Every structure is written in C-alpha cells, then in structure tokens.
Amino acid sequence: MTTTIAPTVDDRRVALLTGHVASHRQAVDGLARELPTLVSWGVELADRLLRGGRLIAVGNGGSAAEAQHLTAEIVGRFDGERPPFSAIALHADTSSVTAIANDYGYEEVFARQVRAHARSGDVAIFFSTSGRSPNLLAAVRAARGVGAVTWAMTGAGPNPLSRTVDAALCLPGTSAAAQEAHLLALHLVCRVFDDRVRTRLAKGRAS
C-alpha cells in the first residue's frame, strides 16, 4: 500500500508570492488610469507610421525584451491583417551594440544608433523600470536632436527618463510588477494602433 504524503504549505513563500501579486495589481491599476494616454499613443503612432515614419524601441535587460516584443508586433501584426510597418529594437543588432560599446562606451550604444536610424517625424519609445539608465537618457537626447517624438514606459515616477521625454507612462509597484504591466501596456497600444490603421486604410479605399 502506497501512502501519499500531502505537500506542506510553505507560508513564507506563499506570502512572498502574495506580495508580488499585490504589487502587480497596483501597477495594473495605475495602468488602467492611463488608458487615455495609451489611446493617444496608439493613434499617433499609426498616423506617423502611415506617413512613412519609423518606430525606434529601446531598453536594457528585461526592458529590451519588451522593446523587441513591441517592434515584432508592429512589423508583423497584432489584432488582424494589415500592412507591415518599420520598427527597430536597437539592442537586437548585437554587432552594432558591441562595436559601439567597445569604441565609444556603453552609454553611447543606443544614442549612436538613434542618430543613424531616427529622423524627424519618427517615434522613439524607451522602456525602463528605474528610469535612470544613462544609455537611455543619452538616446533620448539624440532622438530629440533629430526631431523624433519621445515616449517612455517606466516604473514609479517622476524619474530622470520621465522628465526628459515628451510623454511618459509611469507605473507604481516593484520593478518586476512595472515590467509586467509594460507588456500589457504595449499590447494596448498595439490594439489601438491596428484599429487606427485599419480605419485610415478603409477610409482611403472609400474615397
């Protein structure tokens, strides 16, 4: 006869996860209060890319993954069939990143790429849980120098990045919770983006 031993409840670790979930809810609640901002970003991004603009997305570490997730949605598709649009996640060009870091220092890895790729009328979006990364701040200055619109998704604000860009979404909670909410936020932007693109293209065909 086999005796099944019930797993013991690890109260300390359950409490640890409960705290994480609570922080996640705090970040998502903060995001829900910023839905008008995300609507305006999705609409403006669609209008600029339909005019031939480009999206430049920037981040470090986990935020780099968020940046690349966003560009994949824009080049591919999110909410249905539509044309592809130009979007670049700057960390993904590892040869450029390592060459620039080696020759100019890590603070310049994104700024130099922004000066190479971004133009007036483009959108540059920066992901950062701390809002303090020197290489992102340098890239914002470069983007503003070429006339690109600058947005940021950060953790709790205000912070140096949120004060430097044209518009920022600052979310409360831990760094992990803010980063998780950034994924939801970028999906919401994509949903509005796709809706705006389809609406504009439909109107063009009807005219």
N, C-alpha and C positions, 0 to 999 in steps of 0.2 A: 504494500500500500504506500503510495507516494503522498507525502504531506506537503501541501502548498503553503509557503510562508508569505503572508501578506507583506508588501513593502511598507517600511516605516515612513511616516511623513516627516520630511525634513523641514521643520517650521522656519528655521532661519533662512533657508534658501527660498522657500515659498514667499516669505516676507520680502526677500530681495527682488524676486520677480514681480511681486505685487507693487513694489515701489517703482519698478521700471514701467509697468503698465500705467500706473497713475501719472507718471511723467509724460508718457506717450499721449495720454488723454489730454493733458494740459497743453501739449504742443498742437494737437489736432483741434482743440477748442480755440486756440489762438489763430490757427489757420482758418477756421470757419468764420471768424470775424473779419478776415481779409479777403473774402471771396470777390468783392468788387475790384480789388487790386488785380487779382488773377484774371478776371474777365477783361480788364483793360489791357493787360499784358498780352493775352491771347489774341485779342483783336488787333492790337498794334503790331504784334509780331507777324500776323498773317498779312496785314496791309503792306508792311515793309518788305517781306519776302516776295509777295506778289509783284512788287515793283522792281524786283531783281536784287534785293538786299540779301545779306547773309547773316546767319546766327553763329556767333563765336561763344563757346561754352568753356568755362574754366573752373577747376577745383583741384584740391590736393587730397590724396588718400581716398577715403570713402566718398568724399565730395567729388572727386574726379570720376568715380563710378556714376554718380548722379548726373554729372555733366554729359558723360558719354551716353547714358540712358536717354537723355533729352534729345541729343543730336540724332540718335538712332531712330527715335520716333518721328523726327522732322524729315529726315532723308527717306525713311521708309513710310510708315503710316501708323496711325493710332486708332482712329474711330471709323474707318471705312476708306474706300478707294479714293485717291486724289493724286495729283502730280507730286513728284519729289521736290524738295527744296534744299538749298545749300546750307549745311550746318557742319561745323567743325568743333571737335573736342580737342583742345590744344595739347593735353597731356598724352594723347594717343600716338603722336608722332615721336616715338622714343628716340630716334636718331637725332631729330632736332632738339629734343629736350636735353639729351646727354651732351650734345655738341655745345649748345648754348651754355649749359651749366658749367661745362669744362672751360670754356673760353671767356665767359662773362660773369659767372657766378650764378647760384641758384635763384637769386632774386630776379634775374632777368629772363628766366626760362619761358615765361608767358608774355611778358611785355614785348620782347623782340618779335615773337610770333604775331602778336596783335598788330604791331606796326607793319608786318609783312602782309597780313591777310585782311585786316579790317579796313573798311572805307566809310566815308560819310554816308549815313543812312542805314548802316548795319546795326544789329543789336548784339551787345556783349553781355552775357549773364554769368555771374560769379556765385559759386556755391561754397559756403564756409560755415562751419558750426561756431567757430570762435570770432570770425570777422576781423582777425588780426594778422593774417599771413602776409608778410612783406612782399612775396612774389605776386599775390593778388592785388595788393594796393598799387604796386608798380604797374601791373597790367591795366588797372582802371585808369591810371593817369595816361597810359599810352592810348587806350581806347578813346578817352575824351579828347586827346590830342589830335586824333584822326577824324573826329566828328561822329563817332558811333554813340548810340544810346546805351547807357549802362544800367543794369539791374543787378540786384543781389538777393539771394536767399541765405539768411544767416540764422544763428541761434539768437539768444536774448540780445536785445539792443537797448539803447544805441551802442554801436561799436565803431571802430575806425572805418570798416568797409561800408557799413550802412550810411555813415556820414559822408562818404566820398562819391557814391554812385548817384545816379539821377533818381532812382526809386529802389526801395528795399522792402523785403518781406522778412521781418524779424520774429522768430518764434520762441516762446518760453520753453522751459524744461531743460533736461540734461542734453549734452551733445548728441548722444545716441537718439534720444527722442526727437530732437530737432531734425537730425538727418533722416529719420524715418518719415517725418512729416514733409520733408523736402521732396521725397519721392511722390507722395500724394499730391503735393502742390504742382510738381511738373506735369503730372498726368492731368490735372485740372486745366492747366494752361494748354496742354495739347488738345483737350476736348474742345475748348473754345476756339483754338487755332483751326482745327479741322472744320468745325461748324462755320467759321467765318470764311474760310477758303471755299467751301462748297457753295455758300451763299453768294459770294462775289463771282465765282465762275458761272453759276446758274444765271445770275443777272446779266453777265456778259453774253451768254448764249442767247438770252431772250431779247437782247437789244438789237 
